[in-house]
C-alpha cells in the first residue's frame, strides 16, 4: 500500500497523542516485511531459478492485490470511519 494512503488512514482514525507512535510502528513493520520478503525471494531464486522465482512472486503479488481490492475497501472507505461513541468499523 502506498505510504500516503497509510498516513491518511492513520490521520483519520488515530488520536493525535498516539499518531506518531503508530506511524513509526507501521514504518518499521513495513521495513521488516520488505527484508523478509526479499530474503524469501532470494532463497526461492536459489532453489528454482530467477525466472520461476519472479513468476511465483508475480502470482503471489497478483493474488495479494486482488485480495486487497476485494476486502480492503471495507477498511479504507471513508464511510467505515468510526464516530464518537461507536465501536469502530464492523468487519
N, C-alpha and C positions, 0 to 999 in steps of 0.2 A: 504494500500500500504506500502511496506517495506520502512523504512526511508532512506536506501541507494539509492533507486530509486528516492525518492523525492529530496534528496540532489543533485544527478546527474542531474535531471531535472532542478532544480534551478540554479545550476552552469553553465549549458549550455545556459540558457535563460535570466538570470537576470544580470544586470550590477554589477560589484564588489562593487560599492558605496551603493547599496541597498540590497545586498545579505544577510548580517547578519540580517537585519530587516525582510526580507521575511522569512528566516529560523526560526526566533523567532516567528513570527506570525503563521506560519504553525505548529510549535511545540505546541504553546499554543492552537491553534484551535483543534489539534488532542486530546489534553488532555480534552478539554471541550466536544468534541464529545464522548470521552470514558465515561465521567461522565454521560452524558445524556443517552447514550445507556445502561449503567449499571443500571441507575435508572429506565428506562423503562422496562428493563428485570426483575428487582426485582418486580416492580408493576405487570407485566404480570404474574409472578410466583405466586404472592398472589391471583390473580384472577382465573387462570386456572390450577394451579399446575405446578410443576417443569418439569415433562416430556413433557407436552404440550408446555410449555414456551420454552424449548430447541428445540423442534421440529419446532416451529414457527421461532425462531431465526436462526435455520439451513436453513430453506426455504428462509428466507429473505437474509441471507448471501449468499446462492447459487445464488439467483437472482441478487444480487449486484455484485457477481463475474462474472456472465455471462455478465452483463451489462458492467463492466469494461473491460472484454476481448473483447467484441464486439465493443465498441466505444473508449476505452482507447488507443488503438494502434495508433489512429489518432493523439492523443495529444502527446504521448510519443515517437513516432517513430523518429529516428534521421533525417529523411527527412522532418519532419514537423518543424524543427528549422528555425526561421526567419533569413534572411540575411539582411545586412545593406541596408537601403532604401526600405525594404519590410515592409508591414503592419502586418507581423506575419502569423502564420498558419491559413489557411481558414478552418472554421468548418461548 
